Amino acid sequence: MKLKSIAAASVVALTALSSHAADTDWGQHDLLESALGLTAGGVFFDTFSFSLGAQSDVASSVTSLGAIGAGTYSLFSVGGDGMVGTADDVGFGAWTFAGAPSVHSVSLAAGSYYYSVFGLASGTAAYSINSAAAATPVPEPETYALLGAGLGVIGFVVSRRRRER
């Protein structure tokens, strides 16, 4: 009976050594967020959660250094239960990464979101995830008032020219 317990503990310990997971909360997304992930090898699965106070255009990329195979990262919204990684989360994109970065952009409403980064490293490796958020410009009421006034002036000038003919 003691041998089974030792074997089970050994399997758990070896699994923990060959993989790691990190959960990072960026809080309210600043203009630029960045994080570095390091691994001595094996499977890694990290999450980076953040929230947006207003509709924003979000651009992200992942750069890897070292032997990372099957590197992917995805963007999800946190579902109604408020928990990361559950069945009610909605995906907004999934991308692969290897070496040099490719930038991926999405437009997101105010709310809570997270990136999940997954990979398999055959040795010591690192990756960097970068995310930039810029609030989508929303026209102010004064902009609409100026547009209406401009259209009104153009209409007045056109009608006056027609009367002069």
Residue pairs with C-beta under 8 A, 6 or more apart in sequence:
17 42
18 41
18 42
18 43
19 42
19 43
19 44
19 45
20 39
20 42
20 44
21 44
21 45
21 46
21 47
22 37
22 46
22 47
23 46
23 47
23 49
23 84
24 35
24 46
24 47
24 48
24 49
25 49
25 50
26 33
26 35
26 48
26 49
26 50
26 131
27 50
27 51
28 50
28 51
28 52
28 53
29 50
29 51
29 52
29 56
29 58
29 131
29 133
30 133
31 132
31 133
31 134
32 130
32 131
32 132
33 48
33 50
33 130
33 131
33 132
33 133
34 128
34 129
34 130
34 131
35 48
35 128
35 129
36 126
36 127
36 128
37 44
37 46
37 117
37 126
37 127
37 128
37 129
38 124
38 125
38 126
39 119
39 121
39 124
39 125
39 126
40 121
40 123
40 124
41 121
41 122
41 123
41 124
41 125
42 120
42 121
43 118
43 119
43 120
44 117
44 118
44 119
44 120
44 121
45 116
45 117
45 118
46 116
46 117
47 84
47 85
47 114
47 115
47 116
47 117
48 114
48 115
48 117
48 129
48 131
49 78
49 84
49 112
49 113
49 114
50 112
50 113
50 114
50 131
51 111
51 112
51 113
52 58
52 108
52 109
52 110
52 111
52 113
52 133
53 110
54 110
54 135
54 136
55 107
55 108
55 109
55 110
55 135
55 136
55 138
56 107
56 108
56 133
56 134
56 135
56 136
57 105
57 106
57 107
57 108
57 133
57 134
57 136
58 75
58 105
58 106
58 107
58 108
58 113
58 131
58 132
58 133
59 103
59 104
59 105
59 131
59 132
60 73
60 75
60 103
60 104
60 105
60 115
60 129
60 130
60 131
60 132
61 97
61 101
61 102
61 103
61 104
61 129
61 130
62 71
62 73
62 95
62 97
62 101
62 117
62 127
62 128
62 129
62 130
63 97
63 99
63 100
63 101
63 127
63 128
63 130
64 71
64 97
64 98
64 99
64 119
64 125
64 126
64 127
65 125
65 126
65 127
66 121
66 123
66 124
66 125
66 126
67 121
67 122
67 123
67 125
68 97
68 98
68 119
68 120
68 121
68 125
68 127
69 119
69 120
69 121
69 122
70 118
70 119
70 120
71 96
71 97
71 98
71 117
71 118
71 119
71 120
71 127
72 94
72 95
72 96
72 97
72 117
72 118
72 119
73 94
73 95
73 97
73 115
73 116
73 117
73 118
73 129
74 91
74 93
74 94
74 95
74 115
74 116
74 118
75 91
75 92
75 93
75 94
75 106
75 113
75 114
75 115
76 84
76 89
76 90
76 91
76 92
76 113
76 114
76 115
76 116
77 89
77 90
77 92
77 108
77 111
77 112
77 113
78 84
78 89
78 111
78 112
78 113
78 114
79 86
79 87
79 88
79 89
79 90
80 88
81 88
82 112
84 114
85 114
85 116
92 106
92 108
92 113
93 104
93 106
95 102
95 104
97 127
101 130
107 136
115 129
115 131
117 127
117 129
119 125
119 127
